[in-house]
Amino acid sequence: MNSNVMPSIVKMEQEVLEQLLSTADVKETIATDVNFAKNQNRAFGIVDLWNIQRNMKSARKISKRNSL
């Protein structure tokens, strides 16, 4: 098996690194109008497990059909 893997450490000049760290302005916005309370009371039940299993069966059939 031939594996050409890129190194995980990026080599960079000190000046370029300092420039990236000093000029990087991160502007973030916070979503205040989102309501997450809708699904808080719903419990994970046996129907959810059944749906996951059913979806996995159909995904296997599709992938099996594509590989032939």
C-alpha positions in Angstrom: 0.0 0.0 0.0 1.5 3.3 -1.1 0.8 6.2 1.2 2.0 9.7 0.6 1.1 11.6 3.7 1.6 15.3 4.1 3.4 16.4 7.3 1.1 17.6 10.1 3.4 20.4 11.1 3.3 23.4 8.8 6.6 25.2 8.4 6.2 29.0 8.3 8.5 32.0 8.6 8.3 33.8 11.8 7.4 37.1 10.2 4.4 35.6 8.3 3.2 34.0 11.5 3.4 37.2 13.5 1.5 39.0 10.7 -1.3 36.5 10.7 -1.6 36.6 14.5 -1.5 40.4 14.7 -3.9 41.3 11.9 -6.6 38.6 12.4 -9.8 40.3 13.4 -12.6 37.8 14.2 -16.0 39.3 14.0 -18.7 37.1 15.4 -22.4 37.5 15.6 -24.7 35.8 18.1 -28.0 34.5 17.0 -30.5 35.8 19.6 -33.7 34.9 17.8 -33.2 31.1 17.8 -35.5 29.1 20.0 -34.1 25.7 21.0 -36.8 24.9 23.5 -39.0 23.0 21.0 -37.2 19.7 21.1 -36.1 19.7 24.8 -39.0 17.7 26.2 -38.8 15.0 23.5 -37.3 11.7 24.6 -35.3 9.3 22.4 -37.6 6.3 22.1 -37.9 2.9 20.5 -39.5 4.5 17.4 -36.4 6.5 16.9 -34.2 3.4 17.1 -36.5 1.6 14.7 -36.2 4.5 12.2 -32.4 4.5 12.4 -32.3 0.8 11.7 -34.7 1.1 8.8 -32.7 3.9 7.3 -29.5 1.9 7.6 -31.1 -1.1 5.8 -32.1 1.1 2.9 -28.6 2.7 2.8 -27.0 -0.7 2.6 -29.2 -1.7 -0.3 -28.3 1.4 -2.2 -24.6 1.1 -1.6 -24.7 -2.6 -2.5 -26.5 -1.8 -5.7 -23.9 1.0 -6.6 -21.0 -1.3 -6.0 -22.2 -4.0 -8.4 
